[in-house]
Amino acid sequence: MKTNPIVVFTAAAGALLLLLVIVLFAQQSAQNDEIVSLRAALQATQNSRTLPAKPAEDPPSWAGGTSTRSSLDPVASADSSDHPQDRLADLERVVDKHADLLEDLFAERTRIAEERRKAMRRSWGPEQAVGAPDTLTAGDQATAWAPAVADGGIEWLEAEFESAADLAKIVVRQTNNPGGITKVTAITDSGAEVPVWTGIDPSAGQALADTPFAVPGGINARRVKVYIDTSKKPGWEEIDAMQIVGRNGTAQWAKSVNASSTYASRTWTTTTGGGLHLQTLDGGAAGLEILQQFNR
């Protein structure tokens, strides 16, 4: 089994960033402890300076009338607090910088995790339709979902979103052979499918389409399902993303996607006659013409 170098690199980068985060957290914890100690010491020094002064006694005659102060007198030792104050200011600046750096590291770790997740996606798998569109040009692209077989009839793609919404619109990004969608439904929490739209796909004839489907009022759901008749046009119908828009204007991209079938599940074996045989991972099998098998 071949190893995806992007997956390996992002895993190593993520581990290194995690190590840096742990080190910075440890340093910041020690610095915060020192800040607390310094503040307590400075507060104690400040409190000692505000204590009422003891009435002065007449100086002894041998002192020549000159008043002296003990080295332990808080006022006399005021300069000794300058260093702790400077140290405290330096530590606070360092801690602030560490906080900014940690924020940047967390953001970078999130970005690397997303890149790793993308790298682990199967070509043409339904997971390619998760999140915002990343297929920017029309055509047969591995970054979009495709059914297992071209022109095989009715297929479906079901998407789940982060939170339920009072649906106003469903948008489907079709990146290859647009125009095959025949029905769109919303799925309630009980699993019931509520028809949203049926008819002729308005994106027929376009190379790449973000097809909007208006939703009747009163439908609240977090899952939607799109049906495609792949026999309408020769070749693979491909979908890169699905979005719902609530009546409050909030838009969400799919967080997970399932499909009736996927080209990603296809494996090929050689028959005794020298031809090729298609075996899907779900146990289904089909014999295809060699020309169609090598059409991709």
Residue frames as qw, qx, qy, qz and C-alpha x, y, z in Angstrom:
[[0.000, 0.889, 0.458, 0.000, 0.00, 0.00, 0.00],
 [0.423, 0.438, -0.020, 0.793, 1.43, 3.36, -1.02],
 [0.324, -0.609, -0.436, 0.578, 1.79, 6.09, 1.59],
 [0.202, 0.888, 0.264, 0.318, 0.52, 9.56, 0.79],
 [0.542, 0.115, -0.259, 0.791, 3.51, 11.90, 1.40],
 [0.180, -0.545, -0.032, -0.818, 1.19, 14.80, 2.25],
 [0.768, -0.535, -0.257, -0.241, -0.41, 12.73, 5.02],
 [0.811, -0.154, -0.278, 0.492, 3.02, 11.82, 6.42],
 [0.320, 0.324, -0.114, 0.883, 4.27, 15.41, 6.26],
 [0.370, -0.581, -0.094, -0.719, 1.18, 16.93, 7.86],
 [0.835, -0.458, -0.304, -0.010, 1.23, 14.29, 10.61],
 [0.694, -0.043, -0.241, 0.677, 4.88, 15.11, 11.41],
 [0.085, 0.424, -0.011, 0.902, 4.21, 18.86, 11.27],
 [0.581, -0.602, -0.241, -0.492, 1.21, 18.48, 13.55],
 [0.840, -0.360, -0.308, 0.263, 3.27, 16.49, 16.07],
 [0.509, 0.139, -0.162, 0.834, 6.04, 19.12, 16.04],
 [0.182, -0.535, -0.089, -0.820, 3.56, 21.93, 16.58],
 [0.744, -0.557, -0.304, -0.208, 1.99, 20.01, 19.46],
 [0.762, -0.174, -0.284, 0.555, 5.45, 19.65, 21.05],
 [0.235, 0.320, -0.059, 0.916, 6.06, 23.39, 20.69],
 [0.461, -0.599, -0.223, -0.615, 2.68, 24.12, 22.27],
 [0.820, -0.451, -0.334, 0.114, 3.51, 21.87, 25.24],
 [0.612, 0.004, -0.206, 0.763, 6.90, 23.55, 25.73],
 [0.005, -0.434, -0.053, -0.899, 5.39, 27.04, 25.54],
 [0.631, -0.599, -0.313, -0.379, 2.63, 26.08, 27.97],
 [0.795, -0.335, -0.322, 0.390, 5.24, 24.83, 30.45],
 [0.407, 0.142, -0.105, 0.896, 7.29, 28.02, 30.12],
 [0.234, -0.526, -0.191, -0.795, 4.23, 30.20, 30.41],
 [0.724, -0.559, -0.389, -0.106, 3.07, 28.33, 33.52],
 [0.690, -0.233, -0.264, 0.633, 6.45, 28.87, 35.22],
 [0.198, 0.265, 0.038, 0.943, 6.47, 32.54, 34.21],
 [0.440, -0.603, -0.324, -0.582, 2.94, 33.03, 35.52],
 [0.754, -0.493, -0.375, 0.216, 3.98, 31.50, 38.85],
 [0.529, -0.062, -0.141, 0.834, 6.92, 33.91, 39.04],
 [0.071, -0.472, -0.213, -0.853, 4.65, 36.85, 38.18],
 [0.617, -0.638, -0.382, -0.258, 2.32, 35.90, 41.04],
 [0.735, -0.367, -0.279, 0.497, 5.27, 35.69, 43.45],
 [0.356, 0.154, 0.013, 0.922, 6.71, 39.02, 42.32],
 [0.265, -0.588, -0.289, -0.708, 3.35, 40.76, 42.64],
 [0.706, -0.607, -0.365, 0.005, 2.91, 39.37, 46.15],
 [0.656, -0.208, -0.177, 0.704, 6.41, 40.52, 47.14],
 [0.158, 0.315, 0.129, 0.927, 5.86, 43.99, 45.71],
 [0.450, -0.652, -0.364, -0.489, 2.49, 44.26, 47.44],
 [0.735, -0.510, -0.332, 0.298, 4.12, 43.30, 50.75],
 [0.486, -0.004, -0.052, 0.872, 6.79, 45.95, 50.24],
 [0.096, -0.493, -0.264, -0.823, 4.14, 48.54, 49.43],
 [0.609, -0.656, -0.398, -0.200, 2.14, 47.64, 52.54],
 [0.697, -0.344, -0.277, 0.565, 5.25, 47.95, 54.73],
 [0.289, 0.210, 0.047, 0.933, 5.80, 51.49, 53.50],
 [0.314, -0.561, -0.301, -0.705, 2.33, 52.54, 54.57],
 [0.617, -0.463, -0.578, 0.267, 2.72, 51.41, 58.21],
 [0.215, -0.958, -0.043, -0.183, 2.55, 54.31, 60.78],
 [0.500, 0.515, -0.461, 0.522, 6.02, 55.58, 61.70],
 [0.658, -0.482, -0.452, 0.360, 7.32, 55.12, 65.26],
 [0.124, -0.991, -0.014, -0.053, 7.77, 58.43, 67.09],
 [0.614, 0.518, -0.353, 0.479, 11.34, 59.59, 66.79],
 [0.681, -0.644, -0.187, 0.295, 13.47, 59.65, 69.94],
 [0.027, -0.958, 0.273, 0.086, 16.07, 62.24, 70.75],
 [0.801, 0.415, -0.364, 0.232, 19.36, 61.20, 69.28],
 [0.771, -0.493, -0.128, 0.381, 22.08, 60.33, 71.73],
 [0.116, -0.940, 0.163, 0.276, 24.62, 62.99, 72.43],
 [0.507, -0.393, 0.618, 0.454, 27.39, 60.95, 70.86],
 [0.569, 0.488, 0.608, 0.264, 25.49, 60.95, 67.54],
 [0.254, -0.164, 0.186, 0.935, 26.25, 64.59, 67.13],
 [0.379, 0.488, 0.264, -0.741, 22.59, 65.36, 66.51],
 [0.330, 0.314, -0.640, -0.619, 22.61, 63.47, 63.24],
 [0.804, 0.082, 0.379, -0.450, 19.69, 61.12, 62.46],
 [0.061, 0.330, -0.878, -0.341, 20.48, 57.77, 60.85],
 [0.832, 0.090, -0.012, -0.548, 18.21, 55.12, 59.29],
 [0.662, -0.213, 0.718, 0.016, 18.51, 51.38, 59.51],
 [0.103, 0.273, -0.764, -0.576, 19.31, 49.48, 56.34],
 [0.060, 0.313, 0.948, 0.020, 16.10, 47.57, 57.03],
 [0.239, 0.511, 0.293, -0.772, 13.99, 50.74, 56.86],
 [0.572, 0.522, 0.622, 0.115, 11.51, 50.32, 53.92],
 [0.269, 0.951, 0.044, -0.147, 12.09, 53.86, 52.78],
 [0.237, -0.737, 0.559, 0.297, 15.83, 53.50, 52.90],
 [0.424, -0.119, 0.851, 0.286, 15.62, 50.28, 50.86],
 [0.581, 0.600, 0.257, -0.486, 13.15, 51.62, 48.29],
 [0.324, 0.642, -0.552, -0.422, 15.63, 51.21, 45.48],
 [0.249, -0.204, 0.946, 0.028, 15.70, 47.46, 46.08],
 [0.571, 0.430, 0.625, -0.314, 12.17, 47.15, 44.62],
 [0.368, 0.667, -0.299, -0.574, 13.21, 48.57, 41.25],
 [0.054, 0.318, -0.906, -0.273, 14.66, 45.28, 40.11],
 [0.285, 0.278, 0.901, -0.174, 11.52, 43.19, 40.95],
 [0.417, 0.676, 0.267, -0.546, 9.36, 45.75, 39.18],
 [0.277, 0.602, -0.555, -0.503, 11.52, 45.60, 36.06],
 [0.082, -0.118, 0.985, 0.093, 11.50, 41.81, 36.18],
 [0.383, 0.448, 0.710, -0.386, 7.72, 41.81, 36.53],
 [0.425, 0.699, -0.055, -0.572, 7.31, 44.11, 33.51],
 [0.163, 0.466, -0.788, -0.369, 9.65, 41.92, 31.45],
 [0.206, 0.078, 0.972, -0.085, 7.79, 38.75, 32.40],
 [0.444, 0.569, 0.486, -0.492, 4.44, 40.26, 31.55],
 [0.383, 0.658, -0.362, -0.538, 5.73, 41.25, 28.10],
 [0.050, 0.293, -0.934, -0.197, 7.10, 37.75, 27.52],
 [0.321, 0.271, 0.863, -0.280, 3.86, 36.10, 28.63],
 [0.478, 0.649, 0.172, -0.566, 1.86, 38.34, 26.28],
 [0.312, 0.570, -0.624, -0.434, 4.16, 37.39, 23.40],
 [0.098, -0.094, 0.991, -0.009, 3.84, 33.72, 24.28],
 [0.451, 0.441, 0.626, -0.460, 0.05, 34.04, 24.30],
 [0.488, 0.669, -0.176, -0.532, 0.14, 35.54, 20.79],
 [0.169, 0.445, -0.845, -0.243, 2.52, 32.79, 19.64],
 [0.286, 0.098, 0.928, -0.218, 0.30, 30.08, 21.10],
 [0.536, 0.571, 0.327, -0.529, -2.69, 31.54, 19.29],
 [0.418, 0.639, -0.482, -0.430, -0.73, 31.46, 16.02],
 [0.016, -0.278, 0.960, 0.039, 0.41, 27.88, 16.67],
 [0.445, 0.291, 0.763, -0.368, -3.15, 26.72, 17.34],
 [0.552, 0.655, 0.025, -0.515, -4.31, 28.36, 14.11],
 [0.297, 0.568, -0.712, -0.288, -1.49, 26.70, 12.17],
 [0.210, -0.089, 0.964, -0.138, -2.22, 23.34, 13.76],
 [0.562, 0.464, 0.507, -0.459, -5.87, 23.67, 12.72],
 [0.502, 0.681, -0.296, -0.444, -4.79, 24.49, 9.16],
 [0.106, 0.425, -0.890, -0.122, -2.42, 21.50, 9.04],
 [0.399, 0.124, 0.857, -0.300, -5.13, 19.20, 10.40],
 [0.610, 0.594, 0.215, -0.479, -7.46, 20.40, 7.63],
 [0.385, 0.636, -0.585, -0.323, -4.77, 19.78, 5.00],
 [0.110, -0.228, 0.965, -0.065, -4.21, 16.29, 6.39],
 [0.538, 0.332, 0.648, -0.425, -7.94, 15.60, 6.36],
 [0.589, 0.659, -0.114, -0.453, -8.11, 16.66, 2.72],
 [0.210, 0.550, -0.787, -0.185, -5.09, 14.53, 1.83],
 [0.263, -0.059, 0.943, -0.196, -6.76, 11.48, 3.39],
 [0.653, 0.405, 0.244, -0.591, -9.89, 11.87, 1.29],
 [0.595, 0.121, 0.736, 0.301, -10.41, 9.27, -1.39],
 [0.063, 0.182, -0.454, -0.870, -10.49, 10.54, -4.95],
 [0.422, -0.180, -0.550, -0.698, -14.15, 10.93, -6.05],
 [0.277, -0.303, -0.860, 0.303, -15.37, 9.79, -2.61],
 [0.210, -0.808, -0.482, -0.265, -18.43, 11.43, -0.99],
 [0.529, -0.633, -0.180, 0.536, -16.06, 13.02, 1.55],
 [0.384, 0.115, 0.279, 0.872, -14.91, 15.26, -1.31],
 [0.130, -0.655, -0.443, -0.598, -18.25, 17.07, -0.98],
 [0.521, -0.671, -0.402, 0.341, -17.56, 18.02, 2.66],
 [0.358, -0.545, -0.020, 0.758, -16.86, 21.67, 3.39],
 [0.279, 0.781, -0.051, -0.557, -16.51, 24.62, 1.04],
 [0.842, 0.535, 0.059, 0.011, -15.87, 23.99, -2.67],
 [0.407, -0.654, 0.494, 0.405, -12.32, 23.13, -3.65],
 [0.556, 0.264, 0.647, 0.451, -12.98, 22.16, -7.26],
 [0.026, 0.666, 0.051, -0.744, -12.56, 25.46, -9.03],
 [0.249, 0.374, -0.564, -0.693, -12.69, 24.33, -12.65],
 [0.851, 0.176, 0.112, -0.483, -15.20, 22.27, -14.55],
 [0.577, 0.438, -0.676, -0.136, -14.46, 18.73, -15.62],
 [0.913, -0.212, -0.348, -0.007, -13.72, 15.29, -14.26],
 [0.069, 0.674, -0.512, 0.528, -11.89, 16.16, -11.02],
 [0.593, -0.107, -0.761, 0.238, -10.86, 13.82, -8.20],
 [0.067, 0.005, -0.494, 0.867, -11.76, 16.56, -5.70],
 [0.578, -0.035, 0.002, -0.815, -15.49, 16.03, -6.30],
 [0.588, 0.015, 0.766, -0.259, -17.82, 13.10, -5.64],
 [0.483, 0.274, -0.579, -0.597, -18.65, 10.77, -8.52],
 [0.890, -0.084, 0.230, -0.384, -20.90, 7.68, -8.53],
 [0.639, -0.295, 0.686, 0.185, -19.40, 4.23, -9.03],
 [0.477, 0.258, 0.726, 0.423, -20.73, 3.83, -12.56],
 [0.126, 0.248, -0.201, -0.939, -21.44, 6.39, -15.24],
 [0.505, 0.028, -0.447, -0.737, -24.96, 6.45, -16.70],
 [0.170, -0.041, -0.970, 0.168, -26.15, 3.93, -14.11],
 [0.327, -0.619, -0.648, -0.299, -29.47, 5.60, -13.31],
 [0.374, -0.844, -0.079, -0.377, -30.64, 7.16, -10.06],
 [0.600, 0.027, -0.499, 0.625, -27.95, 8.02, -7.51],
 [0.329, -0.890, -0.219, -0.228, -28.15, 10.17, -4.38],
 [0.442, 0.270, -0.423, 0.744, -25.94, 12.28, -2.17],
 [0.499, -0.765, -0.391, -0.112, -26.95, 13.02, 1.44],
 [0.345, 0.430, -0.342, 0.761, -25.33, 15.81, 3.45],
 [0.519, -0.694, -0.463, 0.185, -25.45, 16.60, 7.16],
 [0.185, 0.715, -0.103, 0.666, -24.78, 20.08, 8.54],
 [0.246, 0.178, -0.635, 0.710, -23.55, 21.40, 11.88],
 [0.174, 0.263, 0.621, -0.718, -26.92, 22.65, 13.08],
 [0.239, 0.587, 0.763, 0.125, -30.54, 22.56, 11.99],
 [0.027, -0.198, 0.091, 0.976, -31.89, 25.59, 10.13],
 [0.478, 0.627, 0.459, -0.410, -35.18, 27.02, 8.95],
 [0.526, 0.006, 0.589, 0.613, -34.29, 26.32, 5.34],
 [0.331, 0.743, 0.062, -0.578, -34.62, 29.00, 2.68],
 [0.618, 0.674, -0.345, -0.213, -32.30, 27.61, 0.00],
 [0.836, -0.247, 0.439, 0.217, -30.15, 24.59, -0.83],
 [0.365, 0.811, -0.378, -0.258, -27.17, 25.10, -3.14],
 [0.912, -0.058, 0.366, 0.175, -25.43, 22.24, -4.96],
 [0.056, 0.766, -0.489, -0.413, -22.08, 22.76, -6.68],
 [0.904, 0.271, 0.328, 0.034, -22.02, 20.58, -9.80],
 [0.195, -0.737, 0.470, 0.445, -18.59, 20.39, -11.39],
 [0.036, -0.216, 0.846, 0.486, -19.02, 17.82, -14.16],
 [0.166, -0.295, -0.838, -0.427, -22.06, 17.14, -16.34],
 [0.203, 0.180, 0.490, -0.828, -24.45, 19.47, -14.47],
 [0.498, 0.070, -0.308, -0.808, -28.15, 19.05, -15.10],
 [0.472, -0.050, -0.867, -0.153, -28.97, 15.60, -13.76],
 [0.080, 0.066, 0.712, -0.694, -30.61, 16.54, -10.45],
 [0.305, -0.361, -0.705, -0.529, -34.24, 15.43, -10.38],
 [0.574, -0.688, -0.384, -0.222, -35.25, 15.79, -6.73],
 [0.211, 0.377, -0.539, 0.723, -34.12, 17.50, -3.52],
 [0.632, -0.586, -0.470, -0.190, -35.43, 16.57, -0.07],
 [0.133, -0.608, 0.512, -0.592, -34.92, 17.62, 3.53],
 [0.649, -0.144, -0.743, 0.077, -34.57, 14.90, 6.18],
 [0.493, -0.717, 0.060, -0.489, -36.15, 15.43, 9.57],
 [0.199, -0.534, 0.745, -0.346, -34.73, 14.16, 12.87],
 [0.792, -0.009, 0.502, -0.346, -37.11, 11.20, 12.65],
 [0.407, -0.158, 0.794, 0.422, -35.62, 10.24, 9.27],
 [0.493, 0.660, 0.559, -0.094, -38.61, 11.27, 7.19],
 [0.350, 0.011, 0.401, 0.846, -37.85, 12.84, 3.81],
 [0.226, 0.760, 0.384, -0.473, -39.72, 16.06, 3.06],
 [0.578, 0.482, 0.413, 0.513, -39.83, 16.99, -0.67],
 [0.196, -0.640, -0.019, 0.743, -38.23, 20.36, -1.33],
 [0.342, 0.624, -0.315, -0.629, -37.97, 20.42, -5.11],
 [0.654, 0.136, 0.714, 0.210, -38.67, 18.17, -8.10],
 [0.481, 0.820, 0.091, -0.297, -38.34, 18.98, -11.78],
 [0.785, 0.497, 0.010, 0.371, -35.80, 19.67, -14.52],
 [0.616, -0.462, -0.020, 0.637, -32.38, 20.74, -13.30],
 [0.255, 0.953, 0.104, -0.129, -31.93, 24.40, -14.38],
 [0.272, -0.752, 0.489, 0.349, -28.15, 23.98, -14.69],
 [0.815, 0.246, 0.487, 0.195, -28.33, 21.65, -17.71],
 [0.586, 0.732, 0.121, 0.325, -25.84, 22.70, -20.38],
 [0.143, -0.935, 0.295, -0.133, -23.50, 24.55, -18.01],
 [0.628, 0.412, -0.600, 0.277, -19.90, 23.48, -17.49],
 [0.345, -0.094, -0.694, 0.625, -19.85, 24.24, -13.75],
 [0.336, -0.584, -0.334, -0.659, -22.89, 25.31, -11.74],
 [0.014, -0.042, -0.703, 0.710, -23.78, 26.42, -8.24],
 [0.308, -0.374, -0.673, -0.559, -27.40, 25.36, -8.51],
 [0.201, -0.080, 0.527, -0.822, -29.84, 26.94, -6.03],
 [0.333, -0.385, -0.812, -0.284, -33.07, 25.22, -5.00],
 [0.305, -0.383, 0.189, -0.851, -35.62, 27.35, -3.13],
 [0.211, -0.169, -0.926, 0.262, -37.18, 25.68, -0.09],
 [0.365, -0.638, -0.451, -0.506, -40.88, 26.16, 0.83],
 [0.216, -0.579, 0.383, -0.686, -41.52, 27.76, 4.20],
 [0.777, -0.391, 0.205, -0.448, -41.72, 25.81, 7.43],
 [0.952, 0.116, -0.257, 0.121, -39.01, 23.20, 6.79],
 [0.279, -0.817, 0.476, -0.169, -36.44, 22.91, 9.56],
 [0.995, 0.034, -0.001, 0.093, -33.68, 20.34, 9.08],
 [0.296, -0.777, 0.501, 0.239, -29.96, 19.67, 9.31],
 [0.465, -0.120, 0.802, 0.355, -29.81, 17.00, 6.59],
 [0.578, 0.578, -0.049, -0.574, -30.63, 17.24, 2.91],
 [0.633, -0.010, 0.737, 0.235, -30.58, 14.71, 0.07],
 [0.363, 0.603, -0.309, -0.639, -30.08, 15.24, -3.64],
 [0.781, 0.186, 0.595, 0.034, -31.17, 12.69, -6.26],
 [0.135, 0.617, -0.494, -0.597, -29.39, 12.56, -9.64],
 [0.882, 0.348, 0.298, -0.107, -30.43, 10.67, -12.75],
 [0.336, -0.581, 0.558, 0.488, -27.04, 9.79, -14.19],
 [0.542, 0.269, 0.730, 0.318, -28.60, 8.33, -17.35],
 [0.285, 0.878, 0.258, -0.285, -29.66, 11.77, -18.59],
 [0.334, 0.870, -0.352, -0.090, -26.20, 12.56, -20.01],
 [0.923, 0.150, -0.258, 0.243, -23.26, 10.32, -20.87],
 [0.381, 0.472, -0.455, 0.652, -20.35, 10.46, -18.42],
 [0.450, -0.348, -0.664, 0.485, -20.03, 11.01, -14.69],
 [0.220, -0.845, -0.169, -0.457, -22.10, 13.59, -12.83],
 [0.592, -0.034, -0.482, 0.645, -19.89, 15.09, -10.12],
 [0.324, -0.875, -0.209, -0.293, -20.72, 17.21, -7.07],
 [0.489, 0.354, -0.439, 0.666, -18.12, 19.13, -5.07],
 [0.058, -0.019, -0.555, 0.830, -20.12, 20.78, -2.27],
 [0.272, -0.623, -0.663, -0.313, -23.55, 21.26, -0.74],
 [0.099, 0.069, -0.351, 0.928, -24.77, 24.26, 1.22],
 [0.164, -0.704, -0.689, -0.055, -27.89, 25.21, 3.15],
 [0.075, 0.259, -0.092, 0.958, -28.98, 28.80, 3.73],
 [0.106, -0.500, -0.767, 0.388, -31.37, 29.63, 6.57],
 [0.060, 0.826, 0.462, 0.319, -34.06, 32.25, 6.45],
 [0.370, -0.886, -0.021, 0.281, -31.91, 34.36, 8.76],
 [0.407, 0.862, -0.300, -0.017, -29.20, 34.40, 6.08],
 [0.465, -0.592, 0.658, 0.025, -26.84, 31.98, 7.84],
 [0.781, 0.441, -0.390, -0.209, -25.07, 29.62, 5.42],
 [0.640, -0.468, 0.608, -0.036, -23.48, 26.26, 6.24],
 [0.502, 0.449, -0.692, -0.258, -21.37, 23.83, 4.23],
 [0.928, -0.160, -0.277, -0.188, -21.83, 20.09, 4.75],
 [0.328, -0.685, 0.619, -0.197, -19.87, 18.57, 7.64],
 [0.412, -0.154, 0.895, 0.077, -20.42, 14.95, 6.50],
 [0.605, 0.380, -0.281, -0.641, -21.70, 13.35, 3.28],
 [0.566, -0.022, 0.824, -0.002, -22.94, 9.88, 2.33],
 [0.408, 0.403, -0.453, -0.683, -23.70, 8.58, -1.15],
 [0.921, 0.145, 0.127, -0.338, -25.56, 5.76, -2.88],
 [0.924, 0.101, 0.129, 0.347, -22.25, 4.73, -4.47],
 [0.084, -0.916, 0.272, 0.283, -18.85, 6.17, -5.23],
 [0.732, 0.599, -0.316, 0.080, -16.14, 5.74, -7.81],
 [0.094, -0.699, 0.638, -0.309, -13.71, 5.62, -4.86],
 [0.735, -0.234, 0.569, -0.286, -14.98, 2.14, -3.93],
 [0.869, 0.447, -0.115, -0.180, -14.16, 0.57, -7.30],
 [0.422, -0.537, 0.698, 0.214, -11.45, -2.08, -7.60],
 [0.695, 0.505, -0.346, -0.378, -10.42, -3.93, -10.74],
 [0.645, -0.286, 0.706, 0.061, -9.57, -7.59, -11.23],
 [0.291, 0.415, -0.675, -0.537, -8.48, -9.41, -14.37],
 [0.881, 0.088, 0.231, -0.404, -10.82, -12.11, -15.67],
 [0.719, -0.145, 0.637, 0.237, -9.65, -15.44, -17.06],
 [0.637, 0.615, 0.407, 0.224, -10.45, -14.19, -20.53],
 [0.513, 0.093, 0.082, 0.849, -8.07, -11.27, -20.16],
 [0.087, -0.723, -0.307, -0.612, -10.80, -8.66, -19.62],
 [0.065, 0.202, -0.518, 0.829, -11.45, -6.48, -16.58],
 [0.424, -0.556, -0.703, -0.134, -14.10, -6.98, -13.93],
 [0.122, -0.535, 0.206, -0.810, -15.42, -4.28, -11.61],
 [0.557, -0.405, -0.700, 0.192, -15.89, -5.24, -7.96],
 [0.185, -0.729, 0.064, -0.656, -17.29, -2.66, -5.54],
 [0.116, 0.282, -0.755, 0.580, -16.40, -2.65, -1.85],
 [0.575, -0.082, 0.383, -0.718, -20.03, -3.15, -0.88],
 [0.539, 0.010, 0.840, -0.058, -20.11, -6.50, -2.63],
 [0.651, 0.650, 0.216, -0.327, -21.75, -5.43, -5.87],
 [0.474, -0.255, 0.635, 0.554, -20.15, -6.42, -9.14],
 [0.590, 0.719, 0.165, -0.329, -20.48, -5.45, -12.77],
 [0.660, 0.007, 0.490, 0.569, -18.77, -6.35, -16.01],
 [0.215, 0.859, 0.052, -0.461, -18.01, -3.31, -18.17],
 [0.751, 0.616, 0.053, 0.231, -16.72, -2.75, -21.62],
 [0.706, -0.184, -0.021, 0.683, -12.96, -2.14, -21.63],
 [0.236, 0.506, 0.195, 0.807, -13.45, 1.16, -23.41],
 [0.408, -0.788, -0.200, -0.416, -15.74, 2.40, -20.63],
 [0.802, -0.490, -0.173, 0.295, -13.41, 1.09, -17.94],
 [0.603, -0.127, 0.069, 0.784, -10.55, 3.20, -19.25],
 [0.142, 0.812, 0.383, 0.416, -12.67, 6.25, -19.93],
 [0.387, -0.915, -0.033, 0.110, -11.14, 8.12, -16.96]]
